[in-house]
Amino acid sequence: MSTLNVSNLSDGTDTVATGYVINGSAKAWVNFDGTGTVAIRDSYNISSLIDFDTGGYTINFTNAFGNANYASPSMTRNNFILGKFGTETASSLSMENRTNGGSETDSVYVTVAAIGDLA
């Protein structure tokens, strides 16, 4: 395997330091339908998705993170509360979708990203 070492990337107009690309980019993301039989619409670095309960999902990464301390911003289209749930690992995270009243609920549109260092 070859290694390319550069300090900056440019498209001829804009230039960005490679550190921003390496450290600031989502290393995994998913957009899925969380109702009925869950279905991934599109994703990157996601190997599978498990629906473990009403509003509860486990997202498995194809390539693991270096540790479980990555950031995982997420949202649903219905303004529900979606947060990390249970024990996260370098290779997966579990999410729970709740209404503003606190009840577990499925959502048609769920998006999750994970930002951190891959192993």
VMD Tcl script that builds the backbone (N, CA, C; Angstrom):
set m [mol new atoms 357]
animate dup $m
set s [atomselect $m all]
$s set {name element resname resid chain x y z} {
  {N N MET 1 A 0.844 -1.167 0.000}
  {CA C MET 1 A 0.000 0.000 0.000}
  {C C MET 1 A 0.894 1.235 0.000}
  {N N SER 2 A 0.513 2.235 -0.760}
  {CA C SER 2 A 1.248 3.484 -0.835}
  {C C SER 2 A 0.649 4.510 0.105}
  {N N THR 3 A 1.476 5.422 0.554}
  {CA C THR 3 A 1.027 6.505 1.415}
  {C C THR 3 A 1.297 7.822 0.723}
  {N N LEU 4 A 0.311 8.680 0.728}
  {CA C LEU 4 A 0.420 10.013 0.156}
  {C C LEU 4 A 0.470 11.001 1.310}
  {N N ASN 5 A 1.542 11.755 1.445}
  {CA C ASN 5 A 1.701 12.728 2.521}
  {C C ASN 5 A 1.599 14.134 1.955}
  {N N VAL 6 A 0.532 14.833 2.319}
  {CA C VAL 6 A 0.347 16.221 1.886}
  {C C VAL 6 A -0.170 17.039 3.064}
  {N N SER 7 A 0.148 18.328 3.062}
  {CA C SER 7 A -0.296 19.220 4.132}
  {C C SER 7 A -1.645 19.836 3.836}
  {N N ASN 8 A -1.920 20.073 2.556}
  {CA C ASN 8 A -3.151 20.747 2.141}
  {C C ASN 8 A -3.749 20.074 0.921}
  {N N LEU 9 A -5.058 20.225 0.779}
  {CA C LEU 9 A -5.770 19.780 -0.407}
  {C C LEU 9 A -6.385 21.005 -1.058}
  {N N SER 10 A -6.397 21.035 -2.378}
  {CA C SER 10 A -6.950 22.187 -3.081}
  {C C SER 10 A -7.715 21.734 -4.310}
  {N N ASP 11 A -8.816 22.455 -4.602}
  {CA C ASP 11 A -9.552 22.206 -5.832}
  {C C ASP 11 A -9.226 23.275 -6.871}
  {N N GLY 12 A -8.191 24.063 -6.625}
  {CA C GLY 12 A -7.802 25.136 -7.533}
  {C C GLY 12 A -8.336 26.487 -7.093}
  {N N THR 13 A -9.356 26.480 -6.245}
  {CA C THR 13 A -9.939 27.715 -5.724}
  {C C THR 13 A -9.802 27.775 -4.204}
  {N N ASP 14 A -10.223 26.712 -3.551}
  {CA C ASP 14 A -10.178 26.643 -2.086}
  {C C ASP 14 A -9.129 25.638 -1.647}
  {N N THR 15 A -8.486 25.932 -0.515}
  {CA C THR 15 A -7.485 25.048 0.054}
  {C C THR 15 A -7.858 24.749 1.496}
  {N N VAL 16 A -7.676 23.497 1.895}
  {CA C VAL 16 A -7.960 23.095 3.266}
  {C C VAL 16 A -6.830 22.192 3.757}
  {N N ALA 17 A -6.464 22.354 5.029}
  {CA C ALA 17 A -5.437 21.505 5.621}
  {C C ALA 17 A -5.967 20.079 5.723}
  {N N THR 18 A -5.117 19.095 5.471}
  {CA C THR 18 A -5.557 17.700 5.512}
  {C C THR 18 A -6.015 17.293 6.902}
  {N N GLY 19 A -5.528 17.946 7.946}
  {CA C GLY 19 A -5.973 17.643 9.308}
  {C C GLY 19 A -7.469 17.833 9.477}
  {N N TYR 20 A -8.045 18.843 8.807}
  {CA C TYR 20 A -9.495 19.044 8.877}
  {C C TYR 20 A -10.239 17.887 8.226}
  {N N VAL 21 A -9.703 17.386 7.147}
  {CA C VAL 21 A -10.355 16.270 6.449}
  {C C VAL 21 A -10.262 15.001 7.277}
  {N N ILE 22 A -9.101 14.731 7.816}
  {CA C ILE 22 A -8.891 13.507 8.591}
  {C C ILE 22 A -9.624 13.551 9.919}
  {N N ASN 23 A -9.521 14.649 10.654}
  {CA C ASN 23 A -10.067 14.723 12.010}
  {C C ASN 23 A -11.500 15.221 12.075}
  {N N GLY 24 A -11.955 15.987 11.102}
  {CA C GLY 24 A -13.264 16.603 11.203}
  {C C GLY 24 A -14.351 15.962 10.374}
  {N N SER 25 A -14.051 14.908 9.680}
  {CA C SER 25 A -15.042 14.270 8.821}
  {C C SER 25 A -15.747 13.134 9.539}
  {N N ALA 26 A -17.011 12.936 9.186}
  {CA C ALA 26 A -17.740 11.794 9.743}
  {C C ALA 26 A -17.086 10.510 9.239}
  {N N LYS 27 A -16.791 9.624 10.160}
  {CA C LYS 27 A -16.181 8.339 9.797}
  {C C LYS 27 A -17.239 7.267 9.584}
  {N N ALA 28 A -18.477 7.593 9.963}
  {CA C ALA 28 A -19.609 6.695 9.722}
  {C C ALA 28 A -20.881 7.540 9.777}
  {N N TRP 29 A -21.860 7.173 8.962}
  {CA C TRP 29 A -23.171 7.835 9.025}
  {C C TRP 29 A -24.214 6.911 8.431}
  {N N VAL 30 A -25.469 7.155 8.837}
  {CA C VAL 30 A -26.567 6.336 8.328}
  {C C VAL 30 A -27.848 7.162 8.308}
  {N N ASN 31 A -28.672 6.907 7.322}
  {CA C ASN 31 A -30.026 7.452 7.212}
  {C C ASN 31 A -30.922 6.232 7.065}
  {N N PHE 32 A -31.872 6.055 8.014}
  {CA C PHE 32 A -32.700 4.855 7.939}
  {C C PHE 32 A -34.136 5.113 8.353}
  {N N ASP 33 A -35.010 4.195 7.933}
  {CA C ASP 33 A -36.412 4.162 8.338}
  {C C ASP 33 A -36.478 3.286 9.579}
  {N N GLY 34 A -36.874 3.876 10.702}
  {CA C GLY 34 A -36.906 3.147 11.961}
  {C C GLY 34 A -38.258 2.566 12.314}
  {N N THR 35 A -39.149 2.452 11.330}
  {CA C THR 35 A -40.475 1.888 11.598}
  {C C THR 35 A -40.577 0.498 10.969}
  {N N GLY 36 A -41.427 -0.348 11.549}
  {CA C GLY 36 A -41.628 -1.691 10.984}
  {C C GLY 36 A -40.315 -2.440 10.919}
  {N N THR 37 A -40.025 -3.014 9.770}
  {CA C THR 37 A -38.725 -3.634 9.540}
  {C C THR 37 A -37.760 -2.523 9.167}
  {N N VAL 38 A -36.811 -2.220 10.043}
  {CA C VAL 38 A -35.913 -1.091 9.793}
  {C C VAL 38 A -35.174 -1.287 8.482}
  {N N ALA 39 A -34.965 -0.173 7.783}
  {CA C ALA 39 A -34.329 -0.245 6.472}
  {C C ALA 39 A -33.371 0.925 6.298}
  {N N ILE 40 A -32.123 0.611 5.984}
  {CA C ILE 40 A -31.120 1.637 5.719}
  {C C ILE 40 A -31.371 2.219 4.338}
  {N N ARG 41 A -31.522 3.543 4.271}
  {CA C ARG 41 A -31.666 4.221 2.976}
  {C C ARG 41 A -30.306 4.449 2.329}
  {N N ASP 42 A -29.360 4.904 3.136}
  {CA C ASP 42 A -28.008 5.158 2.649}
  {C C ASP 42 A -27.091 5.192 3.862}
  {N N SER 43 A -25.827 4.873 3.653}
  {CA C SER 43 A -24.911 4.839 4.789}
  {C C SER 43 A -23.468 4.831 4.319}
  {N N TYR 44 A -22.588 5.044 5.274}
  {CA C TYR 44 A -21.147 4.923 5.057}
  {C C TYR 44 A -20.546 4.286 6.302}
  {N N ASN 45 A -19.777 3.242 6.151}
  {CA C ASN 45 A -19.104 2.523 7.228}
  {C C ASN 45 A -20.093 1.908 8.227}
  {N N ILE 46 A -21.251 1.508 7.751}
  {CA C ILE 46 A -22.243 0.841 8.584}
  {C C ILE 46 A -22.414 -0.584 8.063}
  {N N SER 47 A -22.206 -1.579 8.944}
  {CA C SER 47 A -22.327 -2.969 8.498}
  {C C SER 47 A -23.736 -3.503 8.684}
  {N N SER 48 A -24.432 -3.044 9.741}
  {CA C SER 48 A -25.790 -3.515 9.971}
  {C C SER 48 A -26.497 -2.613 10.971}
  {N N LEU 49 A -27.809 -2.794 11.026}
  {CA C LEU 49 A -28.669 -2.025 11.918}
  {C C LEU 49 A -29.624 -3.003 12.588}
  {N N ILE 50 A -29.748 -2.912 13.903}
  {CA C ILE 50 A -30.623 -3.809 14.656}
  {C C ILE 50 A -31.710 -2.987 15.338}
  {N N ASP 51 A -32.948 -3.404 15.179}
  {CA C ASP 51 A -34.089 -2.799 15.873}
  {C C ASP 51 A -34.347 -3.663 17.091}
  {N N PHE 52 A -33.909 -3.212 18.291}
  {CA C PHE 52 A -34.017 -4.070 19.464}
  {C C PHE 52 A -35.246 -3.805 20.317}
  {N N ASP 53 A -35.991 -2.724 20.032}
  {CA C ASP 53 A -37.179 -2.405 20.821}
  {C C ASP 53 A -37.867 -1.223 20.143}
  {N N THR 54 A -39.044 -0.857 20.587}
  {CA C THR 54 A -39.703 0.327 20.050}
  {C C THR 54 A -38.775 1.523 20.260}
  {N N GLY 55 A -38.375 2.164 19.183}
  {CA C GLY 55 A -37.498 3.325 19.254}
  {C C GLY 55 A -36.059 3.018 19.591}
  {N N GLY 56 A -35.691 1.747 19.707}
  {CA C GLY 56 A -34.332 1.374 20.073}
  {C C GLY 56 A -33.592 0.734 18.923}
  {N N TYR 57 A -32.410 1.246 18.618}
  {CA C TYR 57 A -31.637 0.766 17.473}
  {C C TYR 57 A -30.173 0.599 17.867}
  {N N THR 58 A -29.538 -0.428 17.356}
  {CA C THR 58 A -28.089 -0.586 17.484}
  {C C THR 58 A -27.490 -0.477 16.098}
  {N N ILE 59 A -26.495 0.368 15.969}
  {CA C ILE 59 A -25.817 0.614 14.698}
  {C C ILE 59 A -24.426 0.000 14.802}
  {N N ASN 60 A -24.110 -0.904 13.885}
  {CA C ASN 60 A -22.814 -1.579 13.872}
  {C C ASN 60 A -21.946 -1.004 12.761}
  {N N PHE 61 A -20.691 -0.693 13.110}
  {CA C PHE 61 A -19.754 -0.107 12.158}
  {C C PHE 61 A -18.995 -1.194 11.405}
  {N N THR 62 A -18.732 -0.959 10.148}
  {CA C THR 62 A -17.902 -1.860 9.357}
  {C C THR 62 A -16.466 -1.812 9.868}
  {N N ASN 63 A -15.936 -0.606 10.042}
  {CA C ASN 63 A -14.593 -0.396 10.578}
  {C C ASN 63 A -14.738 0.273 11.945}
  {N N ALA 64 A -14.171 -0.326 12.969}
  {CA C ALA 64 A -14.324 0.157 14.339}
  {C C ALA 64 A -13.557 1.458 14.572}
  {N N PHE 65 A -14.012 2.194 15.577}
  {CA C PHE 65 A -13.312 3.382 16.031}
  {C C PHE 65 A -12.170 2.956 16.957}
  {N N GLY 66 A -11.252 3.863 17.232}
  {CA C GLY 66 A -10.122 3.565 18.104}
  {C C GLY 66 A -10.542 3.326 19.542}
  {N N ASN 67 A -11.688 3.906 19.942}
  {CA C ASN 67 A -12.229 3.729 21.284}
  {C C ASN 67 A -13.706 4.119 21.248}
  {N N ALA 68 A -14.381 4.086 22.365}
  {CA C ALA 68 A -15.821 4.376 22.410}
  {C C ALA 68 A -16.120 5.851 22.672}
  {N N ASN 69 A -15.119 6.720 22.585}
  {CA C ASN 69 A -15.294 8.132 22.911}
  {C C ASN 69 A -15.511 9.020 21.686}
  {N N TYR 70 A -16.111 8.497 20.637}
  {CA C TYR 70 A -16.417 9.277 19.441}
  {C C TYR 70 A -17.696 10.073 19.671}
  {N N ALA 71 A -17.908 11.090 18.864}
  {CA C ALA 71 A -19.140 11.886 18.935}
  {C C ALA 71 A -20.159 11.280 17.985}
  {N N SER 72 A -21.433 11.354 18.360}
  {CA C SER 72 A -22.465 10.789 17.490}
  {C C SER 72 A -23.694 11.695 17.445}
  {N N PRO 73 A -23.590 12.809 16.715}
  {CA C PRO 73 A -24.781 13.644 16.557}
  {C C PRO 73 A -25.859 12.880 15.797}
  {N N SER 74 A -27.107 13.081 16.186}
  {CA C SER 74 A -28.202 12.350 15.555}
  {C C SER 74 A -29.472 13.180 15.593}
  {N N MET 75 A -30.433 12.805 14.762}
  {CA C MET 75 A -31.710 13.500 14.755}
  {C C MET 75 A -32.777 12.656 14.085}
  {N N THR 76 A -34.014 12.998 14.368}
  {CA C THR 76 A -35.135 12.415 13.653}
  {C C THR 76 A -35.934 13.561 13.063}
  {N N ARG 77 A -36.717 13.284 12.090}
  {CA C ARG 77 A -37.480 14.325 11.424}
  {C C ARG 77 A -38.650 14.828 12.275}
  {N N ASN 78 A -39.064 14.059 13.265}
  {CA C ASN 78 A -40.248 14.412 14.043}
  {C C ASN 78 A -39.931 15.139 15.341}
  {N N ASN 79 A -38.723 15.698 15.488}
  {CA C ASN 79 A -38.304 16.411 16.694}
  {C C ASN 79 A -38.343 15.549 17.941}
  {N N PHE 80 A -38.072 14.277 17.802}
  {CA C PHE 80 A -37.990 13.405 18.956}
  {C C PHE 80 A -36.609 13.514 19.576}
  {N N ILE 81 A -36.477 13.032 20.791}
  {CA C ILE 81 A -35.196 13.007 21.477}
  {C C ILE 81 A -34.517 11.698 21.107}
  {N N LEU 82 A -33.332 11.774 20.574}
  {CA C LEU 82 A -32.588 10.578 20.185}
  {C C LEU 82 A -31.235 10.660 20.856}
  {N N GLY 83 A -30.927 9.712 21.725}
  {CA C GLY 83 A -29.668 9.775 22.448}
  {C C GLY 83 A -29.015 8.432 22.571}
  {N N LYS 84 A -27.733 8.462 22.937}
  {CA C LYS 84 A -27.018 7.220 23.162}
  {C C LYS 84 A -27.674 6.480 24.307}
  {N N PHE 85 A -27.672 5.177 24.198}
  {CA C PHE 85 A -28.363 4.347 25.177}
  {C C PHE 85 A -27.494 3.137 25.469}
  {N N GLY 86 A -27.298 2.823 26.719}
  {CA C GLY 86 A -26.546 1.623 27.058}
  {C C GLY 86 A -25.060 1.805 26.852}
  {N N THR 87 A -24.372 0.720 26.674}
  {CA C THR 87 A -22.926 0.736 26.528}
  {C C THR 87 A -22.558 0.865 25.060}
  {N N GLU 88 A -21.804 1.906 24.746}
  {CA C GLU 88 A -21.309 2.032 23.386}
  {C C GLU 88 A -19.930 1.405 23.333}
  {N N THR 89 A -19.606 0.901 22.192}
  {CA C THR 89 A -18.297 0.279 22.003}
  {C C THR 89 A -17.638 0.921 20.798}
  {N N ALA 90 A -16.410 0.538 20.544}
  {CA C ALA 90 A -15.713 1.053 19.371}
  {C C ALA 90 A -16.346 0.544 18.079}
  {N N SER 91 A -17.106 -0.553 18.157}
  {CA C SER 91 A -17.668 -1.142 16.941}
  {C C SER 91 A -19.176 -0.962 16.794}
  {N N SER 92 A -19.852 -0.361 17.789}
  {CA C SER 92 A -21.299 -0.146 17.662}
  {C C SER 92 A -21.773 0.904 18.655}
  {N N LEU 93 A -22.965 1.426 18.389}
  {CA C LEU 93 A -23.622 2.302 19.348}
  {C C LEU 93 A -25.108 2.004 19.326}
  {N N SER 94 A -25.727 2.196 20.464}
  {CA C SER 94 A -27.167 1.984 20.561}
  {C C SER 94 A -27.838 3.327 20.794}
  {N N MET 95 A -28.980 3.520 20.146}
  {CA C MET 95 A -29.723 4.774 20.231}
  {C C MET 95 A -31.134 4.475 20.704}
  {N N GLU 96 A -31.737 5.435 21.386}
  {CA C GLU 96 A -33.123 5.303 21.803}
  {C C GLU 96 A -33.875 6.567 21.390}
  {N N ASN 97 A -34.983 6.391 20.727}
  {CA C ASN 97 A -35.804 7.471 20.193}
  {C C ASN 97 A -37.016 7.650 21.099}
  {N N ARG 98 A -37.181 8.848 21.670}
  {CA C ARG 98 A -38.300 9.109 22.585}
  {C C ARG 98 A -39.027 10.385 22.174}
  {N N THR 99 A -40.298 10.437 22.485}
  {CA C THR 99 A -41.061 11.663 22.268}
  {C C THR 99 A -40.647 12.679 23.324}
  {N N ASN 100 A -41.064 13.916 23.163}
  {CA C ASN 100 A -40.768 14.936 24.162}
  {C C ASN 100 A -41.355 14.578 25.517}
  {N N GLY 101 A -42.386 13.730 25.533}
  {CA C GLY 101 A -42.990 13.260 26.780}
  {C C GLY 101 A -42.248 12.095 27.413}
  {N N GLY 102 A -41.272 11.540 26.719}
  {CA C GLY 102 A -40.457 10.469 27.272}
  {C C GLY 102 A -40.815 9.069 26.834}
  {N N SER 103 A -41.854 8.893 26.010}
  {CA C SER 103 A -42.241 7.557 25.556}
  {C C SER 103 A -41.377 7.106 24.385}
  {N N GLU 104 A -40.998 5.824 24.384}
  {CA C GLU 104 A -40.251 5.279 23.256}
  {C C GLU 104 A -41.133 5.279 22.020}
  {N N THR 105 A -40.554 5.623 20.882}
  {CA C THR 105 A -41.322 5.639 19.639}
  {C C THR 105 A -40.414 5.421 18.444}
  {N N ASP 106 A -40.936 4.788 17.420}
  {CA C ASP 106 A -40.203 4.628 16.164}
  {C C ASP 106 A -40.334 5.903 15.348}
  {N N SER 107 A -39.423 6.110 14.421}
  {CA C SER 107 A -39.469 7.276 13.555}
  {C C SER 107 A -39.167 6.848 12.126}
  {N N VAL 108 A -39.842 7.464 11.174}
  {CA C VAL 108 A -39.640 7.138 9.768}
  {C C VAL 108 A -38.269 7.599 9.281}
  {N N TYR 109 A -37.803 8.757 9.780}
  {CA C TYR 109 A -36.514 9.298 9.347}
  {C C TYR 109 A -35.580 9.441 10.536}
  {N N VAL 110 A -34.510 8.662 10.526}
  {CA C VAL 110 A -33.489 8.736 11.570}
  {C C VAL 110 A -32.137 8.891 10.891}
  {N N THR 111 A -31.349 9.841 11.368}
  {CA C THR 111 A -29.986 10.010 10.844}
  {C C THR 111 A -29.013 10.054 12.014}
  {N N VAL 112 A -27.877 9.390 11.845}
  {CA C VAL 112 A -26.833 9.337 12.866}
  {C C VAL 112 A -25.497 9.449 12.153}
  {N N ALA 113 A -24.596 10.226 12.736}
  {CA C ALA 113 A -23.222 10.308 12.248}
  {C C ALA 113 A -22.294 9.964 13.405}
  {N N ALA 114 A -21.098 9.501 13.097}
  {CA C ALA 114 A -20.104 9.236 14.128}
  {C C ALA 114 A -18.787 9.878 13.687}
  {N N ILE 115 A -18.223 10.671 14.597}
  {CA C ILE 115 A -17.011 11.422 14.294}
  {C C ILE 115 A -15.971 11.072 15.346}
  {N N GLY 116 A -14.819 10.651 14.912}
  {CA C GLY 116 A -13.739 10.275 15.816}
  {C C GLY 116 A -12.646 9.589 15.032}
  {N N ASP 117 A -11.708 9.006 15.739}
  {CA C ASP 117 A -10.581 8.323 15.088}
  {C C ASP 117 A -10.894 6.848 14.908}
  {N N LEU 118 A -10.712 6.354 13.691}
  {CA C LEU 118 A -10.877 4.923 13.449}
  {C C LEU 118 A -9.670 4.170 13.987}
  {N N ALA 119 A -9.885 2.915 14.286}
  {CA C ALA 119 A -8.787 2.073 14.817}
  {C C ALA 119 A -7.730 1.870 13.760}
}
mol reanalyze $m
mol bondsrecalc $m
mol representation Tube
mol addrep $m
